[in-house]
Amino acid sequence: MARTPGELDITESMRQGLRIHAQPKQCWWNALRALRTDKALAQCCYVEGLMVYTDMPALTFQHGWLERPDGSVIDPTAVMLHDGGVAEGTVGVRYYPVARYTRAEARLFHRRNSMPVTHPYRNTDWRRAEYTALLAALGPTPGAEQVTMLRDIYQMDDLERHEAAQAAQAESEKGA
């Protein structure tokens, strides 16, 4: 069955969660364990990013999952989320990826003592993903005050100025 990017495959997520005995609040380890121990997932990537409940848009979570080449999501931890509502399909979730790692790269992570691999507070991609996730969760027409508040919280003006300066510097170095 063809899936769309970001769509949660509930059946495979449940299968993987049960197969690896997924643990609550261990999403990064659950995803890594599933990826490392099932050869059928060899083409998947390990992903770190944010998950948002579509029925409770103010709740965003740093989360880990697997992503197929078509972009669909396998989330072994989903069987436990929201009192089983995600697994039952009664609670919707959206995924906002920040970093993707191949199976070969992810095999090295089991030696780490802490997860996630990409540190949320040192990585501007996390900040952008959180801002984007919350903005999307506000709906198609968020109020100007809400947008201003989010831009201030996530310091988006500073981030955009920094990115523009980096792009200008790269362009000038290319021309030199």
VEXBAKE-346195 format. One line per 5 residues: their letters; for each residue y, x, z of C-alpha. Coordinates in steps of 0.02 Angstrom, whole numbers, plus 32768, in hexadecimal, padded with zeros to 4 digits. Last residue first. Layout:
N
a> Y:X:Z  ...;
This chain:
176
agkes> 86DF:8725:7F0D  86BF:8676:7EC9  8623:865A:7F30  867A:869A:7FCB  8708:861E:7FAC;
eaqaa> 868D:858E:7F9A  862F:85BE:8038  86D3:85C6:8098  8708:851C:8055  8660:84D0:8084;
qaaeh> 866A:8519:8134  871B:84D7:814A  86E5:842A:810F  8651:842D:8188  86C3:845D:821A;
reldd> 8741:83D6:81ED  86B4:8355:81E1  866E:8388:828A  8719:8384:82DE  873C:82D5:8298;
mqyid> 868C:829E:82C9  86A3:82C7:8381  8609:8260:83AD  8663:81FB:8433  8706:81F4:83D0;
rlmtv> 86B4:81BA:832E  8650:813A:8393  86EE:80F5:83E5  874B:80EE:8340  86BA:8090:82EF;
qeagp> 86B1:8014:837E  876E:7FF8:837D  876C:7FDB:82C0  86E8:7F53:82D5  863E:7F6A:8285;
tpgla> 861F:7F0B:81E4  856D:7F25:81A5  851E:7F30:8250  853F:7F90:82F0  8493:7FE1:82DE;
allat> 84CE:803D:8242  855B:808E:82A7  84E3:80B9:8332  846A:810C:82BB  84F2:8168:825A;
yearr> 8542:81AD:82FA  8499:81E1:833F  846B:8233:8299  8511:8290:828E  84FF:82D3:8340;
wdtnr> 844B:8304:8320  847D:835E:8280  8501:83BD:82E5  8477:8417:8345  8494:8465:83EF;
yphtv> 8486:83C7:8458  83EC:8381:8403  8388:8425:8407  831C:842C:836D  826B:844F:83A9;
pmsnr> 8262:83B4:8415  8209:83E6:8482  81E9:8465:8508  815E:84DF:8533  8140:8515:8481;
rhflr> 8093:8552:844D  806C:84AD:83F8  8102:84CC:8387  80AD:8547:8311  8044:84C0:82BD;
aeart> 80E7:8465:8296  8118:84E8:8216  8074:84D6:81B9  807C:8418:81C2  8129:841E:8176;
yravp> 81C2:8403:81E3  824C:8382:81D2  82EE:837E:8235  836D:82F4:8257  8311:8256:8223;
yyrvg> 835A:81AA:8249  82CF:812B:8268  82E8:8070:8276  8286:7FFD:82E8  825B:7F45:82E7;
vtgea> 820B:7EE7:8376  8191:7E5A:8355  8121:7EC7:82E8  8095:7EC5:8367  8098:7F83:8372;
vggdh> 8154:7F80:838E  8144:7EF8:8411  80C3:7F5A:8474  812A:7F59:8513  81C1:7F9F:84B5;
lmvat> 8166:8039:8477  80B1:805B:84A3  805E:804D:83F8  80F6:80A3:83AE  80C4:814C:83FA;
pdivs> 8056:8179:8365  80EA:8160:82EF  80B9:8169:8238  8153:814E:81CD  816B:8130:8112;
gdpre> 81D0:81B1:80B2  8161:81B5:8017  8127:8265:8048  80EB:821D:80EE  8154:8230:818C;
lwghq> 8114:8253:8239  816E:822A:82DC  81DE:8272:8363  8268:8219:83C3  8314:8229:840E;
ftlap> 8335:8175:843B  83BD:80FB:8409  83D9:805B:8469  847F:8007:8440  842D:7FB1:83AD;
mdtyv> 83BA:7F44:8417  8361:7ED5:8396  835B:7F62:8316  8311:7FDA:8395  8352:8085:8363;
mlgev> 82EF:8125:834D  8341:81CD:833F  830B:8273:82F9  827C:82ED:82F6  8200:82EA:8267;
yccqa> 8153:8337:824D  812F:8331:8194  8099:82DF:8142  8032:832A:80B5  7FA5:8362:8129;
lakdt> 7F98:82B6:817C  7EE4:8299:8140  7EB9:833F:8194  7ED0:82EC:823E  7EDE:835E:82D6;
rlarl> 7F81:83BC:82BD  7FE6:8326:8280  7FA8:82B2:8308  7FC8:8334:8390  8076:8358:834C;
anwwc> 80A5:82A0:834C  8064:8286:83FD  80BB:8326:8439  8163:82EC:83F6  814B:8239:8434;
qkpqa> 8119:8268:84E5  8173:81DD:8544  80D0:817A:854F  8031:81DA:8523  7FD2:81C7:8481;
hirlg> 7F14:81C5:8495  7F01:8229:83F3  7E9B:81A5:8397  7EF6:8113:83EA  7FA0:8150:83B1;
qrmse> 7F5D:817E:8305  7F13:80D2:82E7  7FAD:807C:832C  8020:80E0:82BA  7FAB:80C1:8227;
tidle> 7FB4:8004:8241  806F:8002:8269  80A4:8060:81CE  815D:806B:81FA  81D4:8062:8166;
gptra> 8250:80F3:815E  8238:810B:80A4  81E2:8073:8056  8128:8057:8056  80A7:804A:7FCC;
m> 8000:8000:8000;
